[in-house]
Amino acid sequence: MAGNVWEWVADWYGDYDEDETNNPMGPRNGTLRIMRGGSWLSYWYTNNFRAANRYSDNPAYSYSDVGFRCARTPPGAL
């Protein structure tokens, strides 16, 4: 998946709680959403092809190299 598109995630942009080490959550609200990953449009900067990349932008904007993934927790998995 790396290099396909940046992916919007549910987190708002902000500092993480330093005590959270497993899937830290950002603030409960904000104006900028987090995008993760990297895209084909970032070919000149190879570090943009990492799933760990974190970038923020206004969720009202749209770009040809930004998308999202539909996912859900399977029933009974929790």
Backbone as XML, in Angstrom:
<?xml version="1.0"?>
<chain id="A" units="angstrom">
  <residue number="1" name="MET">
    <atom name="N" x="0.799" y="-1.201" z="0.000"/>
    <atom name="CA" x="0.000" y="0.000" z="0.000"/>
    <atom name="C" x="0.840" y="1.262" z="0.000"/>
  </residue>
  <residue number="2" name="ALA">
    <atom name="N" x="2.038" y="1.182" z="0.516"/>
    <atom name="CA" x="2.869" y="2.379" z="0.565"/>
    <atom name="C" x="3.099" y="2.909" z="-0.836"/>
  </residue>
  <residue number="3" name="GLY">
    <atom name="N" x="2.915" y="4.204" z="-0.986"/>
    <atom name="CA" x="3.140" y="4.822" z="-2.273"/>
    <atom name="C" x="1.887" y="4.979" z="-3.109"/>
  </residue>
  <residue number="4" name="ASN">
    <atom name="N" x="0.773" y="4.408" z="-2.669"/>
    <atom name="CA" x="-0.467" y="4.538" z="-3.422"/>
    <atom name="C" x="-1.058" y="5.926" z="-3.182"/>
  </residue>
  <residue number="5" name="VAL">
    <atom name="N" x="-1.611" y="6.167" z="-2.026"/>
    <atom name="CA" x="-2.127" y="7.491" z="-1.657"/>
    <atom name="C" x="-1.891" y="7.733" z="-0.174"/>
  </residue>
  <residue number="6" name="TRP">
    <atom name="N" x="-1.833" y="8.998" z="0.204"/>
    <atom name="CA" x="-1.911" y="9.338" z="1.617"/>
    <atom name="C" x="-3.289" y="8.898" z="2.089"/>
  </residue>
  <residue number="7" name="GLU">
    <atom name="N" x="-3.412" y="8.428" z="3.320"/>
    <atom name="CA" x="-4.701" y="7.989" z="3.837"/>
    <atom name="C" x="-5.137" y="8.865" z="4.996"/>
  </residue>
  <residue number="8" name="TRP">
    <atom name="N" x="-6.376" y="9.380" z="4.906"/>
    <atom name="CA" x="-6.948" y="10.092" z="6.041"/>
    <atom name="C" x="-7.183" y="9.077" z="7.156"/>
  </residue>
  <residue number="9" name="VAL">
    <atom name="N" x="-6.936" y="9.472" z="8.388"/>
    <atom name="CA" x="-7.259" y="8.628" z="9.543"/>
    <atom name="C" x="-8.200" y="9.405" z="10.454"/>
  </residue>
  <residue number="10" name="ALA">
    <atom name="N" x="-8.715" y="8.768" z="11.488"/>
    <atom name="CA" x="-9.735" y="9.372" z="12.344"/>
    <atom name="C" x="-9.178" y="10.446" z="13.282"/>
  </residue>
  <residue number="11" name="ASP">
    <atom name="N" x="-7.879" y="10.468" z="13.512"/>
    <atom name="CA" x="-7.296" y="11.392" z="14.497"/>
    <atom name="C" x="-7.249" y="12.832" z="14.001"/>
  </residue>
  <residue number="12" name="TRP">
    <atom name="N" x="-7.519" y="13.734" z="14.917"/>
    <atom name="CA" x="-7.262" y="15.152" z="14.671"/>
    <atom name="C" x="-5.807" y="15.421" z="14.963"/>
  </residue>
  <residue number="13" name="TYR">
    <atom name="N" x="-5.250" y="16.455" z="14.350"/>
    <atom name="CA" x="-3.840" y="16.783" z="14.535"/>
    <atom name="C" x="-3.608" y="17.404" z="15.909"/>
  </residue>
  <residue number="14" name="GLY">
    <atom name="N" x="-2.561" y="16.978" z="16.565"/>
    <atom name="CA" x="-2.159" y="17.524" z="17.863"/>
    <atom name="C" x="-1.101" y="16.634" z="18.467"/>
  </residue>
  <residue number="15" name="ASP">
    <atom name="N" x="-0.588" y="17.044" z="19.592"/>
    <atom name="CA" x="0.435" y="16.254" z="20.273"/>
    <atom name="C" x="-0.181" y="14.991" z="20.868"/>
  </residue>
  <residue number="16" name="TYR">
    <atom name="N" x="0.593" y="13.916" z="20.867"/>
    <atom name="CA" x="0.176" y="12.674" z="21.504"/>
    <atom name="C" x="0.461" y="12.750" z="22.994"/>
  </residue>
  <residue number="17" name="ASP">
    <atom name="N" x="-0.313" y="12.001" z="23.758"/>
    <atom name="CA" x="-0.035" y="11.837" z="25.185"/>
    <atom name="C" x="1.220" y="10.973" z="25.303"/>
  </residue>
  <residue number="18" name="GLU">
    <atom name="N" x="2.233" y="11.464" z="25.971"/>
    <atom name="CA" x="3.511" y="10.740" z="26.060"/>
    <atom name="C" x="3.378" y="9.413" z="26.783"/>
  </residue>
  <residue number="19" name="ASP">
    <atom name="N" x="2.339" y="9.248" z="27.603"/>
    <atom name="CA" x="2.151" y="7.996" z="28.336"/>
    <atom name="C" x="1.528" y="6.898" z="27.475"/>
  </residue>
  <residue number="20" name="GLU">
    <atom name="N" x="0.916" y="7.274" z="26.368"/>
    <atom name="CA" x="0.312" y="6.283" z="25.478"/>
    <atom name="C" x="1.368" y="5.783" z="24.496"/>
  </residue>
  <residue number="21" name="THR">
    <atom name="N" x="1.613" y="4.500" z="24.500"/>
    <atom name="CA" x="2.620" y="3.941" z="23.595"/>
    <atom name="C" x="2.011" y="3.004" z="22.561"/>
  </residue>
  <residue number="22" name="ASN">
    <atom name="N" x="0.780" y="2.553" z="22.771"/>
    <atom name="CA" x="0.126" y="1.650" z="21.840"/>
    <atom name="C" x="-1.082" y="2.355" z="21.231"/>
  </residue>
  <residue number="23" name="ASN">
    <atom name="N" x="-0.997" y="2.702" z="19.948"/>
    <atom name="CA" x="-2.057" y="3.398" z="19.228"/>
    <atom name="C" x="-2.484" y="4.681" z="19.942"/>
  </residue>
  <residue number="24" name="PRO">
    <atom name="N" x="-1.575" y="5.623" z="20.117"/>
    <atom name="CA" x="-1.936" y="6.873" z="20.806"/>
    <atom name="C" x="-2.980" y="7.656" z="20.024"/>
  </residue>
  <residue number="25" name="MET">
    <atom name="N" x="-3.889" y="8.259" z="20.732"/>
    <atom name="CA" x="-4.937" y="9.056" z="20.111"/>
    <atom name="C" x="-4.568" y="10.530" z="20.211"/>
  </residue>
  <residue number="26" name="GLY">
    <atom name="N" x="-4.955" y="11.289" z="19.212"/>
    <atom name="CA" x="-4.750" y="12.732" z="19.237"/>
    <atom name="C" x="-5.873" y="13.395" z="20.022"/>
  </residue>
  <residue number="27" name="PRO">
    <atom name="N" x="-6.008" y="14.707" z="19.883"/>
    <atom name="CA" x="-7.071" y="15.418" z="20.583"/>
    <atom name="C" x="-8.458" y="14.981" z="20.095"/>
  </residue>
  <residue number="28" name="ARG">
    <atom name="N" x="-9.496" y="15.280" z="20.886"/>
    <atom name="CA" x="-10.865" y="14.876" z="20.542"/>
    <atom name="C" x="-11.452" y="15.686" z="19.387"/>
  </residue>
  <residue number="29" name="ASN">
    <atom name="N" x="-10.930" y="16.883" z="19.123"/>
    <atom name="CA" x="-11.423" y="17.693" z="18.014"/>
    <atom name="C" x="-10.309" y="18.605" z="17.534"/>
  </residue>
  <residue number="30" name="GLY">
    <atom name="N" x="-10.570" y="19.310" z="16.461"/>
    <atom name="CA" x="-9.560" y="20.196" z="15.903"/>
    <atom name="C" x="-9.974" y="20.684" z="14.527"/>
  </residue>
  <residue number="31" name="THR">
    <atom name="N" x="-9.033" y="21.276" z="13.821"/>
    <atom name="CA" x="-9.322" y="21.767" z="12.469"/>
    <atom name="C" x="-8.537" y="21.001" z="11.408"/>
  </residue>
  <residue number="32" name="LEU">
    <atom name="N" x="-7.468" y="20.314" z="11.806"/>
    <atom name="CA" x="-6.646" y="19.549" z="10.869"/>
    <atom name="C" x="-6.735" y="18.067" z="11.196"/>
  </residue>
  <residue number="33" name="ARG">
    <atom name="N" x="-6.903" y="17.247" z="10.169"/>
    <atom name="CA" x="-6.919" y="15.790" z="10.337"/>
    <atom name="C" x="-5.558" y="15.224" z="9.959"/>
  </residue>
  <residue number="34" name="ILE">
    <atom name="N" x="-5.299" y="14.024" z="10.455"/>
    <atom name="CA" x="-4.038" y="13.339" z="10.172"/>
    <atom name="C" x="-4.165" y="12.504" z="8.906"/>
  </residue>
  <residue number="35" name="MET">
    <atom name="N" x="-3.111" y="12.543" z="8.106"/>
    <atom name="CA" x="-2.962" y="11.640" z="6.960"/>
    <atom name="C" x="-1.725" y="10.799" z="7.229"/>
  </residue>
  <residue number="36" name="ARG">
    <atom name="N" x="-1.767" y="9.550" z="6.818"/>
    <atom name="CA" x="-0.625" y="8.659" z="6.998"/>
    <atom name="C" x="-0.245" y="8.022" z="5.668"/>
  </residue>
  <residue number="37" name="GLY">
    <atom name="N" x="0.989" y="7.563" z="5.610"/>
    <atom name="CA" x="1.452" y="6.812" z="4.441"/>
    <atom name="C" x="2.339" y="7.612" z="3.529"/>
  </residue>
  <residue number="38" name="GLY">
    <atom name="N" x="1.914" y="7.777" z="2.315"/>
    <atom name="CA" x="2.673" y="8.479" z="1.293"/>
    <atom name="C" x="1.994" y="8.236" z="-0.035"/>
  </residue>
  <residue number="39" name="SER">
    <atom name="N" x="2.423" y="8.909" z="-1.056"/>
    <atom name="CA" x="1.719" y="8.752" z="-2.327"/>
    <atom name="C" x="2.671" y="8.688" z="-3.505"/>
  </residue>
  <residue number="40" name="TRP">
    <atom name="N" x="2.098" y="8.288" z="-4.625"/>
    <atom name="CA" x="2.829" y="8.238" z="-5.890"/>
    <atom name="C" x="3.299" y="9.627" z="-6.300"/>
  </residue>
  <residue number="41" name="LEU">
    <atom name="N" x="2.628" y="10.673" z="-5.838"/>
    <atom name="CA" x="2.990" y="12.035" z="-6.202"/>
    <atom name="C" x="4.255" y="12.501" z="-5.467"/>
  </residue>
  <residue number="42" name="SER">
    <atom name="N" x="4.651" y="11.748" z="-4.446"/>
    <atom name="CA" x="5.833" y="12.110" z="-3.658"/>
    <atom name="C" x="7.061" y="11.328" z="-4.097"/>
  </residue>
  <residue number="43" name="TYR">
    <atom name="N" x="7.103" y="10.923" z="-5.354"/>
    <atom name="CA" x="8.184" y="10.053" z="-5.838"/>
    <atom name="C" x="9.574" y="10.655" z="-5.686"/>
  </residue>
  <residue number="44" name="TRP">
    <atom name="N" x="9.685" y="11.979" z="-5.632"/>
    <atom name="CA" x="11.007" y="12.599" z="-5.518"/>
    <atom name="C" x="11.533" y="12.551" z="-4.083"/>
  </residue>
  <residue number="45" name="TYR">
    <atom name="N" x="10.700" y="12.176" z="-3.137"/>
    <atom name="CA" x="11.116" y="12.137" z="-1.734"/>
    <atom name="C" x="10.755" y="10.771" z="-1.174"/>
  </residue>
  <residue number="46" name="THR">
    <atom name="N" x="11.687" y="9.832" z="-1.225"/>
    <atom name="CA" x="11.395" y="8.438" z="-0.912"/>
    <atom name="C" x="10.938" y="8.207" z="0.519"/>
  </residue>
  <residue number="47" name="ASN">
    <atom name="N" x="11.238" y="9.091" z="1.457"/>
    <atom name="CA" x="10.754" y="8.913" z="2.829"/>
    <atom name="C" x="9.231" y="9.021" z="2.913"/>
  </residue>
  <residue number="48" name="ASN">
    <atom name="N" x="8.589" y="9.536" z="1.879"/>
    <atom name="CA" x="7.131" y="9.642" z="1.892"/>
    <atom name="C" x="6.440" y="8.316" z="1.599"/>
  </residue>
  <residue number="49" name="PHE">
    <atom name="N" x="7.184" y="7.234" z="1.443"/>
    <atom name="CA" x="6.587" y="5.934" z="1.179"/>
    <atom name="C" x="6.578" y="5.051" z="2.415"/>
  </residue>
  <residue number="50" name="ARG">
    <atom name="N" x="6.452" y="5.627" z="3.574"/>
    <atom name="CA" x="6.447" y="4.865" z="4.820"/>
    <atom name="C" x="5.062" y="4.949" z="5.459"/>
  </residue>
  <residue number="51" name="ALA">
    <atom name="N" x="4.537" y="3.814" z="5.931"/>
    <atom name="CA" x="3.236" y="3.813" z="6.604"/>
    <atom name="C" x="3.265" y="4.648" z="7.879"/>
  </residue>
  <residue number="52" name="ALA">
    <atom name="N" x="4.441" y="4.849" z="8.450"/>
    <atom name="CA" x="4.559" y="5.610" z="9.697"/>
    <atom name="C" x="4.531" y="7.119" z="9.478"/>
  </residue>
  <residue number="53" name="ASN">
    <atom name="N" x="4.565" y="7.567" z="8.241"/>
    <atom name="CA" x="4.522" y="9.015" z="7.996"/>
    <atom name="C" x="3.251" y="9.612" z="8.555"/>
  </residue>
  <residue number="54" name="ARG">
    <atom name="N" x="3.369" y="10.822" z="9.062"/>
    <atom name="CA" x="2.234" y="11.523" z="9.649"/>
    <atom name="C" x="2.254" y="12.948" z="9.134"/>
  </residue>
  <residue number="55" name="TYR">
    <atom name="N" x="1.145" y="13.365" z="8.548"/>
    <atom name="CA" x="1.032" y="14.693" z="7.976"/>
    <atom name="C" x="-0.363" y="15.204" z="8.304"/>
  </residue>
  <residue number="56" name="SER">
    <atom name="N" x="-0.562" y="16.503" z="8.327"/>
    <atom name="CA" x="-1.892" y="17.028" z="8.643"/>
    <atom name="C" x="-2.352" y="17.990" z="7.559"/>
  </residue>
  <residue number="57" name="ASP">
    <atom name="N" x="-3.677" y="18.085" z="7.414"/>
    <atom name="CA" x="-4.264" y="19.020" z="6.454"/>
    <atom name="C" x="-5.741" y="19.198" z="6.786"/>
  </residue>
  <residue number="58" name="ASN">
    <atom name="N" x="-6.338" y="20.174" z="6.145"/>
    <atom name="CA" x="-7.754" y="20.452" z="6.319"/>
    <atom name="C" x="-8.554" y="19.338" z="5.643"/>
  </residue>
  <residue number="59" name="PRO">
    <atom name="N" x="-9.447" y="18.652" z="6.361"/>
    <atom name="CA" x="-10.184" y="17.543" z="5.760"/>
    <atom name="C" x="-11.184" y="17.976" z="4.685"/>
  </residue>
  <residue number="60" name="ALA">
    <atom name="N" x="-11.431" y="19.264" z="4.541"/>
    <atom name="CA" x="-12.339" y="19.750" z="3.499"/>
    <atom name="C" x="-11.658" y="19.798" z="2.132"/>
  </residue>
  <residue number="61" name="TYR">
    <atom name="N" x="-10.335" y="19.730" z="2.105"/>
    <atom name="CA" x="-9.597" y="19.785" z="0.845"/>
    <atom name="C" x="-9.565" y="18.403" z="0.203"/>
  </residue>
  <residue number="62" name="SER">
    <atom name="N" x="-9.413" y="18.364" z="-1.101"/>
    <atom name="CA" x="-9.255" y="17.079" z="-1.787"/>
    <atom name="C" x="-8.048" y="17.168" z="-2.726"/>
  </residue>
  <residue number="63" name="TYR">
    <atom name="N" x="-7.372" y="16.052" z="-2.852"/>
    <atom name="CA" x="-6.185" y="15.949" z="-3.694"/>
    <atom name="C" x="-6.225" y="14.625" z="-4.435"/>
  </residue>
  <residue number="64" name="SER">
    <atom name="N" x="-5.546" y="14.538" z="-5.560"/>
    <atom name="CA" x="-5.547" y="13.295" z="-6.332"/>
    <atom name="C" x="-4.706" y="12.204" z="-5.688"/>
  </residue>
  <residue number="65" name="ASP">
    <atom name="N" x="-3.880" y="12.548" z="-4.697"/>
    <atom name="CA" x="-3.032" y="11.546" z="-4.057"/>
    <atom name="C" x="-3.393" y="11.330" z="-2.587"/>
  </residue>
  <residue number="66" name="VAL">
    <atom name="N" x="-4.638" y="11.651" z="-2.211"/>
    <atom name="CA" x="-5.106" y="11.450" z="-0.837"/>
    <atom name="C" x="-6.421" y="10.685" z="-0.899"/>
  </residue>
  <residue number="67" name="GLY">
    <atom name="N" x="-6.542" y="9.653" z="-0.079"/>
    <atom name="CA" x="-7.756" y="8.850" z="-0.052"/>
    <atom name="C" x="-8.035" y="8.347" z="1.347"/>
  </residue>
  <residue number="68" name="PHE">
    <atom name="N" x="-8.841" y="7.318" z="1.442"/>
    <atom name="CA" x="-9.133" y="6.712" z="2.733"/>
    <atom name="C" x="-9.384" y="5.228" z="2.524"/>
  </residue>
  <residue number="69" name="ARG">
    <atom name="N" x="-9.346" y="4.494" z="3.618"/>
    <atom name="CA" x="-9.574" y="3.052" z="3.561"/>
    <atom name="C" x="-10.744" y="2.738" z="4.479"/>
  </residue>
  <residue number="70" name="CYS">
    <atom name="N" x="-11.688" y="1.982" z="3.985"/>
    <atom name="CA" x="-12.806" y="1.534" z="4.830"/>
    <atom name="C" x="-12.345" y="0.312" z="5.592"/>
  </residue>
  <residue number="71" name="ALA">
    <atom name="N" x="-12.522" y="0.330" z="6.880"/>
    <atom name="CA" x="-12.108" y="-0.803" z="7.707"/>
    <atom name="C" x="-13.030" y="-0.901" z="8.916"/>
  </residue>
  <residue number="72" name="ARG">
    <atom name="N" x="-13.169" y="-2.089" z="9.432"/>
    <atom name="CA" x="-13.941" y="-2.274" z="10.655"/>
    <atom name="C" x="-13.370" y="-3.443" z="11.419"/>
  </residue>
  <residue number="73" name="THR">
    <atom name="N" x="-13.643" y="-3.453" z="12.689"/>
    <atom name="CA" x="-13.220" y="-4.555" z="13.530"/>
    <atom name="C" x="-14.185" y="-5.712" z="13.326"/>
  </residue>
  <residue number="74" name="PRO">
    <atom name="N" x="-13.696" y="-6.911" z="13.071"/>
    <atom name="CA" x="-14.592" y="-8.053" z="12.870"/>
    <atom name="C" x="-15.408" y="-8.330" z="14.134"/>
  </residue>
  <residue number="75" name="PRO">
    <atom name="N" x="-16.647" y="-8.771" z="13.976"/>
    <atom name="CA" x="-17.473" y="-9.095" z="15.145"/>
    <atom name="C" x="-16.764" y="-10.124" z="16.042"/>
  </residue>
  <residue number="76" name="GLY">
    <atom name="N" x="-16.796" y="-9.879" z="17.314"/>
    <atom name="CA" x="-16.188" y="-10.788" z="18.272"/>
    <atom name="C" x="-14.698" y="-10.627" z="18.455"/>
  </residue>
  <residue number="77" name="ALA">
    <atom name="N" x="-14.080" y="-9.683" z="17.768"/>
    <atom name="CA" x="-12.625" y="-9.523" z="17.845"/>
    <atom name="C" x="-12.178" y="-8.775" z="19.100"/>
  </residue>
  <residue number="78" name="LEU">
    <atom name="N" x="-13.086" y="-8.068" z="19.731"/>
    <atom name="CA" x="-12.683" y="-7.297" z="20.918"/>
    <atom name="C" x="-12.902" y="-8.030" z="22.185"/>
  </residue>
</chain>
